[in-house]
Amino acid sequence: MTAEPIFTFDETTHTYSIGNKTVPNCTSVVASGGLVPYRFVAEDLLERKRELGRETHLACHLHNLGKLGSYDPKIKSYLHAWIVFKEQTGYTPLLSEYRTVAWVNGLPFGMTIDNSGMLKGKDTIIELKIGAVLPHHAVQLAGYAAGLPHPTLRTPFARFMARKRLIVELRSSGSPKVHACEGRGDYEVFAALLHVSSWRKQFSDVYKEEQ
């Protein structure tokens, strides 16, 4: 596996940097590339920042590590849904809440992956959702699959093709709903958005963001 890049992350602003240069994160790539109206992407960000989303992701992460202690009773059903998914499928998390900077076609982007592991012998990347599952989430997962380092695969497209992508919707009923992301074109869409995002950044003084 290639050496991990040296980067910094600002939790408050959710900003990745290499040296003194800011690197776009995967969510902002989808937003600034123009694929999805900003209000949908903003909702994704809010889900992670709201108390319910934050506590759910933390509890699932700690359960993956075998370090789960006490937790807010409000998230019990969502955590149970994650446990049920793992028990029913035999999924083994190897990376949990894994943060890194990756490159696709020479362009960098930051990402925080909820889960990466093995599912029935297949390298699998999983996004956890407690809110709506929308089409652009498959494109975001394509970026994760392409960017995450692999022991032998060197090209982003090869890594993308080798990995299974799932969104596990954690429902208040305590049961999971699995959404498989199988579109091969998701990689091309993400790569195109990354190029558009990079181009817009070059001319950000001309094309100021309006939200």
GIJO-V958526 format. One line per field, one symbol per residue. psi: psi as a letter, one per 30 degrees, with the letter a starting at -180 (. if undefined). A space follows every 10 residues. Layout:
# GIJO-V958526
psi = ???
This chain:
# GIJO-V958526
psi = klkkkkllkj eefhkkkjbg kkkkleefee effgekkeee eeeeeeeffl eeeeeeeeee eeeefggkbl lkffgeeeee eeeeeeeefg kjkekkhkkl klkkhgklkl kjkekkakjh gkkkkkkkkf akklefeeee feeeeefklk efkfkeeeee ffkkkkkjjj lffgklkkjk jgjefeeeee eeeeeeeeee eehffeikkk .
